[in-house]
Amino acid sequence: MPTAELIYFSACPNVTEARTQLVKAFVEARLTPRWTEYRTDDPDLPAHARGFGSPTILVDGRDVTGAAPADSAAACRLYTDDTGRRRGIPSIGSIVGALTATHGATNMEVLK
């Protein structure tokens, strides 16, 4: 089962939609929706999750779009979808791709 994390700051208006997108991606990948959430202002934020804008989704410690951390995480993040539109959440395709990239069906906790 891949490890998924949602990194966000509480004032970001895209967090709820990012959670919804995560659930949809897990279902599409036929995995049980399960992830850990971290706020960017949490003093216990793990080092690997620092420097990302909000919302960021990491799978196995890597950003689902391949982006690297930046200098500041206290900003909303924008993603470019397949049509070139800018959105405040990553595409389902990028999340599903990350969830399934390194995990074969025999290693996944599959929904029945």
Secondary structure, DSSP 8 states (H G I E B T S, - for coil): ---EEEEE-TT-TTHHHHHHHHHHHHHHTTB----EEEETT-TT--GGGTT--BSEEEETTEETT-----S--SSB--EE-TTS-EESS--HHHHHHHHHSS--GGGS-B--
